[in-house]
Amino acid sequence: MFVGRHERQLDPKGRVALPSTYRGRFEPRCYLAFGLDGCIDVLTVSGFEEVAHEMLERVKRGEVSRAQQRALAATMVEAQLDAQGRLTLDKVLRDFAGLESGNPVVVAGSFDRVEIWSPATYARQTAEGGAQIKSPHPTTAAPPGQYA
C-alpha cells in the first residue's frame, strides 16, 4: 500500500525521484500510465497485471471497447528506477499531466498505486475529495475500477 504526499522537483531530463519508502516496491520495474483526473499512475508489476487482466475481462463482457483497451495499452510505459531512485517520465505522460521540467510535482500514494501530479491539479483534487469526506452525504461514489 502506498500512502502519503511528497513534494519533488522534475529535473531538466524529465526525471522525478520517488520517496525512499516507495522505491523497493518498484524493483526491478514498474509501469507508468495516464491516470484518472490528470495524473500519471505508477503501478507495480502486480498492479499492472491486475489492471490489464481487469481490462481484458471488461472487454470480453462488452463493458469496455477494444478501442479503449488499445488506448490504455498504448499510453502505458514500462520503466525502471535509476540508481538514485528516479523515474524518467515520457514527454507524452508529462504533457498529459501538465508537468514541466524544472517545476515542482507532487508524488502521492493512492493505496494500490503512486500518482504524480502537478501541484495545482493535486490541490483541486484533494480539496474536492476532502469536501466529500467531510460531507455527511457524499454526492459521488468511488468508481469500482480505476480505468473504466
N, C-alpha and C positions, 0 to 999 in steps of 0.2 A: 504494500500500500504506500502511496505517495501522498504526503500532506505538507503544508507549509507554503510560504511565499518568500521568494528571494529576488532581490534586485541585482541585475547583472548588466554588463555592457556588451553590445555586439561589436566585435572588433572590425577593422577595415577589410578583413578577409571573409566576413560573414560568419565568424565563429562565436559561440557562446559557451562559457564554462558552466557546467552543471554543478549544483551543490554536491559536496563530497558524500552526503548521505544518500544521494540518488545513484551515484556512479556505478556501484557494484552490480546493480540490477540490470544495467545496460551493457554488460560484457558477455560475450565478445562483440555483440552488435545490437542494434535497435532499429526501429522503423519510424520515419517521420511522415506525417500526413497532414492534409488540410483538416483542421479541427472545426467543430461547431462554433459558431459565433465569432469566427475570425481569428482563431489562434492556430498555432502549429501543435499538433499532438506528437508526443514522443512515446512510443509503445515498446514494451519489452517484446522479446521474441514470442513468448506465450501469449501476450496480449494481442499481438499482430495476428497470430494463428487463430485466436478466438474471433477477432473481427472478421477475418477472411472466411472462416467457417460459417459464422452467422450470416454474412452477406450471401454466400453461395446457397445456404438454406432458404433465405428470403427470396432469392431469385427463383429457386425451384418451386416455392409456394406461390409465386406470382405477386408477391408483395413489393418487390423491387425489380426494376427493369434491368436488362443486360447492359443498357446504356449507362445506368447508374453504377453498375458493377465495374464497367470499364473505366468510367471517370474516376472512381475511387482508386482503383488499382494503378491508374496512370499517374495519380498525384502522390503515391506513396514512394518513399525513397529509403533504401537500406543504408544505414550509416554506422560508423564506428567512432567511439571516443578516441581522441588522440592521447598522448602521454600526459597532458595537462588536464584531462577530463573535459575537453571541449568538443562540441559538435559543430560541424560545418553545415550551415543552413543553406540549402539550394536557393538560388535567386527567385525561382518561381514561388517557393514557400515563403520567402521573406516578403515578396510583393503581396501575396495573398494576405499575410498578417499585418501588413503596413509597417514592417521593420526596416530600418535604415542603418547601414554600417556606421559605427561610431556613436550610436544613440543607445539610451538605456532600454532594457527589456525586463519583463517580469517572467520568472520561471516559477511555476506554481504546481504543486501536487494536486491531483484531482482523483485520488484514490487509486484507480486502475491505470492511470497514465500521468505523464507530466505534460503540462501545457506551457507554451512560450507565447507571450502576449506583448503587444505594445502597451505601455503603461496606461494610456488614456482609455483604450478599449477594455483593459482589465478592470480599471476603476469603475467604468459604467456597468460592466457585467456583475462585479461583486456588490455594487450598490443595489442593483436590481434584485440580486439573489438575497442580499441581507434584508431588504424590504419584504420579500416574500416569506422569509423565515420569521420575521417579526410579526407579520400579519397573522391574526388568529384563523383566517380563512384564505389560504393561498389560492390565487386565481388560476395558476397553471400547475400541472403535474409534471414531474420529471419524465422525459421520454424513456421508454424501456430500453432502447438501443441508441448508441451514440451516432450511428451512421445511417439513419433511416431518412 
